[in-house]
Amino acid sequence: MRKLSRATSVTIVGIALYFALAWGADGLRVLTSPSYGLDDVWRAQYVFAIGRIFDLTPVGLIKLAAFFGAVKVAVATVCAVHVLDRLRALVFGKADAEILEGGLILVVLISIVSVGPAVWSQNAELVREATIELMLAAIACALCLIERGRAPQGEKTAVTTEFAATPRAAPWYSPFR
């Protein structure tokens, strides 16, 4: 049981470290490029595809590319903060994976958006990269859920609902309560 917990923690930290480094470098490359990464046509295919769908002007494409670059830097920052939180948890208490899960949701959304144009243009390299990132995000989310589910009963957060605050004999629905 304890070995499984350590293995899941190490895997989550590894995946978070991957996204912190890979997406951080990609996001910084996009934000420091004079054309916001649009000069690398193969990597910016999803920006061009979204721009074609929404009929964006060149200025709109640059803004969209800058937005995706900023989101990638934000995800990398979230993953780096989670890695630091895991390192802090080695000394004090327990790490909180909710921030990482939010960042991984952004990874899933951007990976889904970027894999479509890669498939349409038959670019196997970009399909593979987006699919691997999508699978890594899915594995990390699943491991976070497993880790949360295996927490002892005392550590689980209690959800207080309206039903917990109602008297015992009260009807389940009363609009004038």
N, C-alpha and C positions, 0 to 999 in steps of 0.2 A: 504494500500500500504506500509506504513512504518512498520507495524507489520509483513508483509510478508518478508520484507527485513531483519528485525531483526531475524525472525525465520530461514531464510535461512543462515544467518551469524552464528547463534548459532549451527545449524546443521552441517555446514561446519567445524566449529571449533571443534565440538565434534568428527566428523569423522577423522579430522586431528590429534586430540589428541589421538584417538584410535590407529591409525597407528604409531604415534610417540612412544607410549608406547609399543604396542604389537610387532611391527616389530623391534623396537629398542632392546627390550629384546631378541627376537629371533635371531636377527643378532649378538648381543653381545654374546649370548650363543654359536652360531656357531663359531664365531671368537676366543673365549676364550677356546673352547674345544680342547683337544690335537689332536683329529681326525677331527676337523672342522665340528662337528655335525653329522658325519657319524655313530657314535655309537648309535644314536637314529634312528633305521632302519625305523620305521613307519613314522617319520617326514622327513627322507631323501630319501623317495621313488622316488621322482621326479629326484633327483640327480643320483640315480642308473639307472633310466629309460633313462635319457638323455645319461648317460655313456654307456649304452648298445646300444643305437642307433648309437652313434658315435664311438663305440668300444674303449673306453678310458681305459687306464691302471690305476692301483691304484693311481699313482701319479696324473694322469689326473683327477680322481674322487675327490681327495683332493683339487686340484686347482679349479675345478668346484664348489665344496661346499664352498670354501673360496670366490669365486666370488659371489655366491648367498648371502652369509653372508654379504659381503661388500655392495652389492646392497640393501639389507634390511636395513643396517645401514644408507646408503645414503638416502633412502626413508624416514626413520624415522627422519633424520636430516632435510630434506626438509619440512616434516610435522611440526616439532617443530619450524622451522623458520617461517612457515606460521602462526602458532598459535601466535608467538611473533609479527608478522606483524599485525595480527588482533587486538592484544592488543594495539599496537602502534596506530592503526587506530582509536581506541576509543578516543585518545587524539588529534592526528594530522591526518587530511585528510582521505584517502581511502586506503584500503588494495589491494594489487596486487595478484590475484589468479593464475597468469600464472605459477609460480614456482610450486604451488600445483598441477596444472593440469599435469605438466610434471612428478611429482612424482606419481600421480595416474595412469598415463599411464604405468609406471613401475610396479605398483601394479597389474594392469590388465594383463600385460604380464606374470608376475610370477604366478599369480593365474591360468591363463589358462594352463600354463606349468605344474603346480603342480596338477591340478585336473585330468588330463588324467591318470597318473599312479595310482592315488587313485581310480579311477573308475575301471581300469583294475584289480586291486587287491581286489576290492569290500570292500574297507575301507570306510565305511559310515561316520566315524568321520572326516577324512581328506577331503572328498568330501564336507561335510557340512561347514567345516572351510574355505576352498577355495572358495566355493560358496558365503558364507556370505561376505568374503573380496571382492570378485568380485562385489557383489551387493552394498556394501558400497562405493566402488570406483566409480561405475556407478552413484549412487545417488549424491555423492559429485560433480562429473563432471557435472551432469545435473543441480544441484543447482548453480554451478559457471556460467554455461551458462545462466541460468535464471537471475542471479544477474547482469551479464554483459549486457543482453538484456534489463533490466529494468532501466539501467543507463540513466539519462537525456541526451538529444541530444548534449548538449554542452560538456559532459564528454566523449562521445564516440570518439575513435581514428579514425581519417580520414585516409583512405588508398589511397595513391597517386599511380595512375597507369600511364602507358604510355599514355593512352587516355586522361588523364586530362592535359597533357603537350602539346598535339598536337593542332595545329590551328583548328579553327572551320570547315573549308571547306576541310581539308586534308582527303585523302582516308584512310580507316581503315587499309589497308595493302599496304605498299610501301617498298620494300626491300632495295632501295638505298637512304633512307632518311638520 
